[in-house]
Amino acid sequence: MTGIKEMYQYRNLFLELVRKGIKLKYRRSYLGVVWSMIEPLLTMIVLTIVFGTLLGHHEKTFPVYILSGRLIYSLFSQSTTTALKSIRQNEGLIKKVHVPKMLYPMSSVVFNYILFVISLVVLAGVSIVLGVYPTWRVLAIIVPLFILFVLSIGVGLFLATLGTFFRDLEYLWNVALMLVMYTCAIFYYPETILSSNVSWILKYNPLFCVISNFRSCIFGQEMNGWMLGYSAIFALVSVVVGYVIFDRNKNKFILHL
């Protein structure tokens, strides 16, 4: 509770860190925030051409399938990676001013979520153009998105702590994200490998569960209850573990900056 009270007391600084994160992300960029809409669209086109050809998926709605999965994965990847670097990137401020250090990884996750909301405009436009019209189930996307938000905070706090002590974690996390990406069924239908002996990797990947339920909402289908419960529990455990580890080590950060 003390940490939550401190976060509230420094809410103005938190908002400033969020604004700073958005500005720095697109610093010296001519397109600026507009790139948040152009980048996923271009990525969707490339992935649709490549994997649609290789895997033989010629369905009209396949680009929506790819884009929805890619957006969720990119959100998790970018928010956790920026959270990992957040303490070291703000070492100048940390050495000069005493503020709750949790502000830094938290603001990293939040500003990436803001940019993600902007990119949803592209998903909505592509869905309508390709005939995937919204139903009342689309309102339920707030559930998997909230689970992903909690998961990103938990993993982000954990990575921010370890990343302060071990600089090489940044490179190891990039490799781990590659493994996560290929176990999220972004480019292929999960049914193609669920019968194999590695199907458990998909079923117990919480990010795959979030993506699957997010897609269900977009396509007007019912969410999978098991996946919803599993990903929610995993996210809750991760944020508790991440908070405890971060809180116990935050006073040691200054010695490693």
VMD Tcl script that draws the C-alpha trace (Angstrom):
set ca {
  {0.00 0.00 0.00}
  {2.91 2.35 0.66}
  {4.08 1.92 -2.92}
  {0.61 2.68 -4.25}
  {0.37 5.86 -2.13}
  {3.76 7.01 -3.38}
  {2.68 6.41 -6.97}
  {-0.38 8.57 -6.39}
  {1.64 11.35 -4.78}
  {3.94 11.49 -7.80}
  {1.17 11.11 -10.40}
  {2.17 14.34 -12.17}
  {5.71 13.05 -12.64}
  {4.28 9.76 -13.85}
  {2.26 11.54 -16.54}
  {5.32 13.51 -17.54}
  {7.33 10.29 -17.89}
  {4.59 8.87 -20.11}
  {4.68 11.96 -22.33}
  {8.47 11.82 -22.41}
  {8.40 8.17 -23.49}
  {6.09 8.94 -26.41}
  {8.20 11.90 -27.51}
  {11.48 9.98 -27.31}
  {10.08 7.03 -29.24}
  {9.42 9.20 -32.27}
  {12.16 11.76 -31.81}
  {13.59 12.95 -35.15}
  {10.84 11.07 -36.98}
  {8.94 12.91 -39.70}
  {5.85 10.74 -39.32}
  {5.79 10.81 -35.51}
  {2.83 9.07 -33.87}
  {1.34 8.39 -37.32}
  {3.97 5.66 -37.63}
  {2.02 3.74 -34.98}
  {-0.65 3.22 -37.64}
  {1.55 2.82 -40.70}
  {4.00 0.29 -39.22}
  {1.45 -2.43 -38.30}
  {-0.26 -1.97 -41.67}
  {2.98 -2.49 -43.59}
  {3.94 -5.42 -41.36}
  {0.55 -7.02 -41.96}
  {0.96 -6.71 -45.74}
  {4.41 -8.32 -45.70}
  {3.43 -11.15 -43.36}
  {0.25 -11.85 -45.31}
  {2.17 -12.13 -48.57}
  {4.91 -14.31 -47.08}
  {2.96 -16.63 -44.79}
  {-0.19 -16.61 -46.87}
  {1.86 -17.98 -49.74}
  {4.02 -20.40 -47.73}
  {1.21 -21.84 -45.64}
  {-1.46 -21.67 -48.30}
  {-3.83 -19.39 -46.37}
  {-5.84 -17.53 -48.97}
  {-8.82 -16.62 -46.80}
  {-10.01 -13.07 -47.20}
  {-9.82 -12.48 -43.44}
  {-6.30 -13.88 -42.97}
  {-4.73 -10.37 -42.81}
  {-7.03 -9.55 -39.87}
  {-5.92 -12.75 -38.16}
  {-2.26 -11.83 -38.58}
  {-2.67 -8.16 -37.66}
  {-4.59 -8.86 -34.46}
  {-1.94 -11.31 -33.24}
  {0.95 -9.11 -34.30}
  {-0.43 -6.07 -32.48}
  {-0.80 -7.91 -29.18}
  {2.65 -9.48 -29.43}
  {4.26 -6.14 -30.34}
  {2.58 -4.48 -27.37}
  {3.93 -7.09 -24.96}
  {7.37 -7.08 -26.57}
  {7.81 -3.31 -26.63}
  {6.35 -2.62 -23.20}
  {8.47 -5.25 -21.43}
  {11.63 -4.30 -23.33}
  {11.28 -0.60 -22.49}
  {10.48 -1.50 -18.88}
  {13.66 -3.60 -18.75}
  {15.75 -0.58 -19.81}
  {13.78 1.99 -17.80}
  {15.95 2.11 -14.66}
  {19.25 2.44 -16.51}
  {17.87 4.96 -18.97}
  {16.74 7.20 -16.10}
  {19.84 6.79 -13.95}
  {20.58 10.53 -14.12}
  {17.24 11.38 -12.58}
  {17.43 8.53 -10.08}
  {20.81 9.76 -8.79}
  {19.57 13.33 -8.33}
  {15.96 13.09 -7.15}
  {14.26 10.70 -4.77}
  {11.07 9.45 -6.42}
  {9.40 6.02 -6.40}
  {11.50 3.97 -8.80}
  {8.46 1.98 -9.83}
  {7.34 5.01 -11.83}
  {9.87 4.25 -14.54}
  {8.86 0.71 -15.59}
  {5.19 1.53 -15.03}
  {5.33 4.57 -17.31}
  {7.12 2.47 -19.94}
  {4.20 0.05 -20.06}
  {1.57 2.79 -20.07}
  {2.98 4.85 -22.93}
  {3.25 1.73 -25.08}
  {-0.41 1.03 -24.35}
  {-1.34 4.52 -25.50}
  {0.44 3.94 -28.80}
  {-1.27 0.56 -29.07}
  {-4.70 2.17 -28.77}
  {-3.79 4.37 -31.74}
  {-2.83 1.31 -33.78}
  {-6.26 -0.23 -33.09}
  {-7.63 2.27 -35.60}
  {-5.75 0.36 -38.29}
  {-7.15 -2.97 -37.08}
  {-10.69 -1.58 -37.13}
  {-10.26 -0.20 -40.64}
  {-8.72 -3.38 -42.06}
  {-11.42 -5.52 -40.42}
  {-14.25 -3.52 -41.96}
  {-12.61 -3.45 -45.41}
  {-12.14 -7.25 -45.36}
  {-15.65 -7.96 -44.12}
  {-14.98 -8.66 -40.44}
  {-17.72 -6.49 -39.01}
  {-17.88 -5.77 -35.27}
  {-20.45 -7.48 -33.07}
  {-21.35 -6.90 -29.46}
  {-18.57 -9.34 -28.53}
  {-15.96 -6.80 -29.61}
  {-16.70 -4.90 -26.40}
  {-15.15 -7.81 -24.49}
  {-11.66 -7.04 -25.85}
  {-11.15 -4.95 -22.73}
  {-10.81 -8.21 -20.76}
  {-7.81 -9.75 -22.60}
  {-6.27 -6.28 -22.94}
  {-6.51 -5.71 -19.19}
  {-4.98 -9.14 -18.54}
  {-2.16 -8.26 -20.91}
  {-1.67 -4.93 -19.13}
  {-1.27 -6.68 -15.77}
  {1.01 -9.31 -17.32}
  {3.20 -6.64 -18.92}
  {3.54 -4.78 -15.63}
  {4.48 -7.94 -13.75}
  {7.03 -9.08 -16.32}
  {8.26 -5.49 -16.74}
  {8.94 -5.04 -13.02}
  {10.76 -8.37 -12.89}
  {12.90 -7.52 -15.93}
  {13.59 -3.99 -14.72}
  {15.01 -5.41 -11.50}
  {17.21 -8.04 -13.11}
  {18.20 -5.72 -15.95}
  {19.66 -3.25 -13.46}
  {22.01 -5.89 -12.07}
  {22.71 -7.83 -15.27}
  {23.22 -5.74 -18.40}
  {23.26 -8.78 -20.68}
  {19.65 -9.55 -19.84}
  {18.57 -7.14 -22.57}
  {20.07 -9.40 -25.24}
  {18.79 -12.57 -23.62}
  {15.29 -11.13 -23.47}
  {15.38 -10.40 -27.21}
  {16.11 -14.08 -27.83}
  {13.35 -15.12 -25.42}
  {10.88 -12.85 -27.23}
  {11.69 -14.64 -30.48}
  {10.69 -17.92 -28.86}
  {7.53 -16.33 -27.45}
  {6.62 -14.98 -30.89}
  {6.77 -18.40 -32.54}
  {4.65 -19.94 -29.77}
  {1.88 -17.35 -30.10}
  {0.46 -18.61 -33.43}
  {0.74 -15.18 -35.00}
  {1.42 -16.42 -38.53}
  {-0.39 -19.76 -38.57}
  {-3.54 -21.39 -37.27}
  {-2.85 -23.25 -33.99}
  {-4.92 -26.22 -35.14}
  {-2.06 -27.14 -37.48}
  {0.24 -28.14 -34.64}
  {-2.11 -28.86 -31.72}
  {-1.97 -32.55 -32.58}
  {1.82 -32.63 -32.31}
  {3.88 -33.39 -29.20}
  {4.78 -29.72 -28.74}
  {1.21 -28.44 -28.51}
  {1.57 -27.88 -24.76}
  {3.86 -24.93 -25.51}
  {0.93 -23.10 -27.04}
  {-1.63 -24.08 -24.43}
  {0.53 -22.89 -21.53}
  {1.81 -19.72 -23.13}
  {-0.25 -16.96 -21.45}
  {0.39 -14.58 -24.33}
  {-1.05 -17.13 -26.77}
  {-4.14 -17.33 -24.57}
  {-4.52 -13.55 -24.59}
  {-4.08 -13.37 -28.37}
  {-6.55 -16.20 -28.92}
  {-9.26 -14.51 -26.83}
  {-8.53 -11.12 -28.40}
  {-9.03 -12.63 -31.84}
  {-12.25 -14.28 -30.70}
  {-13.63 -10.87 -29.75}
  {-12.59 -9.36 -33.08}
  {-14.18 -12.19 -35.09}
  {-17.35 -12.18 -33.00}
  {-16.70 -15.52 -31.32}
  {-16.96 -16.61 -27.71}
  {-13.79 -16.43 -25.63}
  {-12.18 -19.61 -24.33}
  {-12.92 -19.82 -20.61}
  {-9.91 -21.97 -19.75}
  {-7.51 -19.67 -21.58}
  {-9.12 -16.63 -19.97}
  {-8.78 -18.05 -16.47}
  {-5.26 -19.36 -16.99}
  {-3.93 -16.11 -18.45}
  {-5.62 -14.07 -15.72}
  {-4.10 -16.18 -12.93}
  {-0.69 -16.12 -14.61}
  {-0.87 -12.33 -14.95}
  {-1.90 -11.89 -11.32}
  {0.93 -14.11 -10.08}
  {3.44 -12.34 -12.30}
  {2.51 -8.86 -11.04}
  {2.72 -9.99 -7.42}
  {6.10 -11.67 -7.94}
  {7.37 -8.76 -10.01}
  {6.29 -6.21 -7.41}
  {7.85 -8.12 -4.50}
  {11.17 -8.61 -6.30}
  {11.28 -4.98 -7.43}
  {10.34 -3.61 -4.02}
  {12.96 -5.66 -2.20}
  {15.77 -4.61 -4.53}
  {14.91 -1.01 -5.44}
  {17.28 0.48 -2.82}
  {20.18 -1.45 -4.37}
  {19.73 0.02 -7.83}
  {21.84 3.08 -7.10}
  {24.86 0.85 -6.45}
  {24.70 -0.60 -9.96}
  {24.04 2.52 -12.01}
}
mol new
graphics top color blue
foreach p $ca { graphics top sphere $p radius 0.5 }
foreach p [lrange $ca 0 end-1] q [lrange $ca 1 end] { graphics top cylinder $p $q radius 0.2 }
display resetview
